[in-house]
C-alpha cells in the first residue's frame, strides 16, 4: 500500500514531468515559428509522433 505522502510525492513528480514536456514542446514550436519567419519555408519535424512522446532523461 502506498502512503499518502508517497502518493503526493509521485503526483508532484508526474506534474513536474508533464510541465517539462509542455515547456519543451512550446520552445520547439517557437523555434520552428521563428525559423519559418526568417526563411519563409515551414520546416518538417524530423520526429514522428511516437518519438516526440518519448520521455527525455
C-alpha positions in Angstrom: 0.0 0.0 0.0 1.3 3.5 -0.9 1.3 6.0 1.9 -0.4 9.4 1.5 2.9 11.2 1.4 4.3 8.9 -1.2 1.2 9.4 -3.4 1.6 13.2 -3.1 5.4 12.9 -4.0 4.6 10.7 -7.0 1.8 13.1 -8.1 4.1 16.1 -7.9 6.8 14.3 -9.7 4.4 13.5 -12.6 3.2 17.1 -12.7 6.7 18.4 -13.0 7.4 15.9 -15.8 4.3 17.0 -17.7 5.2 20.7 -17.2 8.7 20.0 -18.5 7.3 18.2 -21.6 4.8 21.1 -22.3 7.6 23.7 -21.9 9.9 21.7 -24.2 7.2 21.4 -26.9 6.4 25.1 -26.6 10.0 26.0 -27.1 10.2 23.8 -30.1 7.1 25.4 -31.7 8.5 28.9 -31.0 11.9 28.0 -32.6 10.1 26.4 -35.6 7.9 29.5 -35.9 11.0 31.8 -35.7 12.8 29.7 -38.3 9.7 29.9 -40.6 9.6 33.7 -40.2 13.2 34.0 -41.2 13.2 31.7 -44.2 9.6 31.7 -45.3 9.7 27.9 -45.6 8.0 25.8 -43.0 10.3 23.1 -41.6 9.3 19.5 -41.3 9.8 17.9 -38.0 12.3 15.1 -38.0 10.5 13.3 -35.1 7.4 11.1 -35.6 4.5 11.4 -33.2 5.7 8.4 -31.2 9.2 9.6 -30.8 8.0 13.0 -29.6 6.1 11.3 -26.8 9.2 9.5 -25.5 10.3 11.0 -22.2 13.8 12.5 -22.0 16.0 11.8 -19.0 
